[in-house]
Amino acid sequence: MTMIATCHCGGTRIELPDAPTHATSCTCTFCTKTGGLWAYYPPDVPKIVSDAHRGEYAPSGLNQHYFCANCGCTTYGISPDWELGGEGVPEKRKFAINVRLLDDFDLKSLTVEEIDGRNLW
């Protein structure tokens, strides 16, 4: 079932191939302050239909955080796939969608894993 994620003003529209079943709640300072609740997909799977007011924040250069510069919603991000383990920064990337952007979606249906981003990185 295709899902559509939109920011508040509608400037960002992202099509997902299916509804997420789980999400990550991160305690790092960025996620805490922006309210992101993240579901992950391979980078080539979500389809960005519209990104009219895209703003970008990438303080470390490793994680690209995107938001709507018109309405201020945290929208999506692209980051290294740290789940692979190993030494150094992984080359494989993952796409994170803020599931709070999914209209008429029951967030309570998600299994949410909290990670201690404030102390892990």
C-alpha positions as CSV (number, residue, x, y, z in Angstrom):
1,M,0.0,0.0,0.0
2,T,1.6,3.3,-1.1
3,M,1.8,6.0,1.5
4,I,2.3,9.7,1.0
5,A,4.2,11.9,3.5
6,T,3.6,15.6,3.3
7,C,4.9,18.6,5.3
8,H,2.3,21.0,6.8
9,C,2.2,23.3,3.8
10,G,2.4,20.5,1.2
11,G,5.6,21.7,-0.4
12,T,7.2,18.4,0.4
13,R,5.5,15.2,-0.8
14,I,7.2,11.8,-0.6
15,E,5.8,8.6,-1.8
16,L,6.6,5.4,0.2
17,P,6.1,2.0,-1.3
18,D,4.5,0.7,1.9
19,A,3.6,1.7,5.4
20,P,6.4,1.5,8.0
21,T,6.0,-1.1,10.7
22,H,8.7,0.3,13.0
23,A,10.4,3.5,13.7
24,T,13.4,4.9,15.6
25,S,13.2,7.6,18.3
26,C,16.6,9.0,18.8
27,T,17.7,11.0,21.8
28,C,20.5,13.0,20.1
29,T,20.1,16.8,20.3
30,F,19.0,17.1,16.7
31,C,16.2,14.6,16.8
32,T,15.1,15.7,20.2
33,K,14.8,19.3,19.2
34,T,13.2,18.7,15.8
35,G,10.8,15.9,16.9
36,G,11.8,13.4,14.2
37,L,10.4,9.9,14.4
38,W,12.3,7.9,11.8
39,A,11.4,5.0,9.5
40,Y,14.2,3.8,7.2
41,Y,14.2,2.7,3.6
42,P,16.9,2.1,1.0
43,P,17.8,5.4,-0.6
44,D,16.4,4.5,-4.0
45,V,13.0,3.4,-2.7
46,P,11.1,6.6,-1.6
47,K,10.0,8.8,-4.4
48,I,10.3,12.5,-3.7
49,V,7.4,13.9,-5.6
50,S,7.8,17.5,-4.5
51,D,10.5,19.3,-2.5
52,A,9.6,22.9,-3.3
53,H,11.0,24.6,-0.2
54,R,13.8,22.2,0.7
55,G,16.2,23.3,3.3
56,E,19.3,21.3,4.3
57,Y,21.2,21.1,7.5
58,A,24.4,19.0,7.5
59,P,26.7,20.1,10.3
60,S,29.0,17.1,10.2
61,G,28.7,16.4,6.5
62,L,27.8,12.7,7.3
63,N,24.1,13.1,7.9
64,Q,22.0,15.3,5.6
65,H,18.9,16.5,7.3
66,Y,16.2,18.1,5.2
67,F,13.3,20.3,6.2
68,C,10.6,22.5,4.6
69,A,11.9,26.1,4.7
70,N,8.3,27.3,4.3
71,C,6.5,25.6,7.1
72,G,9.5,24.3,9.2
73,C,8.6,20.6,9.3
74,T,11.5,18.2,9.6
75,T,11.0,16.0,6.6
76,Y,13.7,13.4,5.8
77,G,17.3,12.6,5.9
78,I,20.1,10.6,4.3
79,S,22.8,9.1,6.4
80,P,25.4,6.3,6.6
81,D,23.9,2.9,7.4
82,W,25.6,2.4,10.7
83,E,23.9,-0.9,11.3
84,L,26.4,-2.6,9.1
85,G,29.2,-2.4,11.7
86,G,32.8,-2.4,10.9
87,E,35.5,0.2,11.0
88,G,35.0,3.8,9.7
89,V,32.1,5.4,8.0
90,P,30.0,3.0,6.0
91,E,29.6,3.8,2.3
92,K,26.1,2.3,2.2
93,R,23.4,5.0,2.9
94,K,19.9,4.9,4.2
95,F,16.9,7.2,3.7
96,A,15.0,8.3,6.9
97,I,11.5,9.6,6.6
98,N,9.8,11.5,9.5
99,V,6.8,9.3,10.0
100,R,5.0,12.2,11.7
101,L,4.4,13.4,8.1
102,L,2.1,10.5,7.2
103,D,-1.5,11.7,7.2
104,D,-4.1,9.5,8.6
105,F,-1.5,7.0,9.8
106,D,-1.8,5.5,13.3
107,L,1.6,6.1,14.9
108,K,0.6,3.8,17.7
109,S,0.7,0.9,15.2
110,L,4.5,1.3,15.0
111,T,7.0,-0.6,17.1
112,V,9.3,2.2,18.3
113,E,12.9,1.6,19.3
114,E,14.6,4.3,21.3
115,I,18.3,4.7,20.7
116,D,20.6,6.7,22.9
117,G,21.9,9.0,20.2
118,R,23.0,11.6,22.8
119,N,25.6,9.2,24.1
120,L,26.4,7.1,21.1
121,W,27.7,9.8,18.9
